[in-house]
C-alpha cells in the first residue's frame, strides 16, 4: 500500500501528464467528485487519495489509446 506522500506524488505526476499531454482533459480535473468534499471540514485520507488517483488513471486509460500526441516531423 502506498503512503499518503507517495499517493500525492503519483497524483501530481498524473495531473501534470494530463495537463501537458492531453490538455483537453484538464476540464475534468476540477469536475471530478473526488475533489469536492461532502463536509465543511473534510479529512483527506489514503482511501480518498487512492480513489482520486484511480479516477485520474481511468480517464487516461479510456482516453489516451484513442488520442495520440502528434509529433512534429
C-alpha positions in Angstrom: 0.0 0.0 0.0 1.3 3.5 -0.9 1.8 6.1 1.7 0.0 9.5 1.6 3.1 11.1 0.3 3.5 8.5 -2.5 -0.1 8.9 -3.5 0.2 12.7 -3.5 3.3 12.4 -5.7 1.5 10.0 -8.1 -1.5 12.3 -8.3 0.8 15.2 -9.1 2.6 13.3 -11.9 -0.7 12.1 -13.3 -2.2 15.6 -13.2 0.9 17.1 -14.9 0.7 14.4 -17.6 -2.9 15.2 -18.3 -2.3 18.9 -18.5 0.8 18.6 -20.7 -0.1 15.7 -23.0 -3.9 15.9 -23.0 -4.9 19.5 -22.1 -8.4 18.9 -23.4 -8.9 16.7 -20.4 -8.0 19.4 -17.8 -11.6 20.4 -17.5 -12.4 17.1 -16.0 -9.8 17.6 -13.2 -12.0 20.2 -11.5 -15.2 18.4 -12.1 -14.3 15.1 -10.5 -16.4 14.2 -7.4 -13.3 13.1 -5.5 -12.2 16.7 -5.4 -15.5 18.0 -3.9 -15.7 17.3 -0.2 -19.0 16.3 1.4 -18.4 18.1 4.6 -17.3 21.5 5.8 -14.1 20.1 7.3 -13.1 17.3 5.0 -10.3 14.9 6.0 -8.1 13.7 3.3 -7.0 10.2 3.9 -5.3 7.3 2.0 -8.7 6.0 0.6 -9.7 9.4 -0.8 -6.3 9.9 -2.4 -6.3 6.4 -3.8 -9.8 6.8 -5.2 -8.8 10.1 -6.8 -5.6 8.6 -8.3 -7.7 5.7 -9.7 -10.2 8.1 -11.3 -7.4 10.0 -13.0 -5.9 6.8 -14.2 -9.2 5.7 -15.5 -9.6 8.8 -17.6 -6.2 8.3 -19.1 -6.8 4.6 -19.8 -10.0 5.4 -21.6 -8.8 8.5 -23.5 -5.1 8.0 -24.3 -5.3 5.0 -26.6 -7.5 6.8 -29.0 -5.7 10.2 -28.9 -2.0 10.1 -29.5 0.2 13.1 -29.2 1.1 14.4 -32.6 4.8 14.9 -33.2 6.3 17.5 -35.5 8.0 15.8 -38.4 
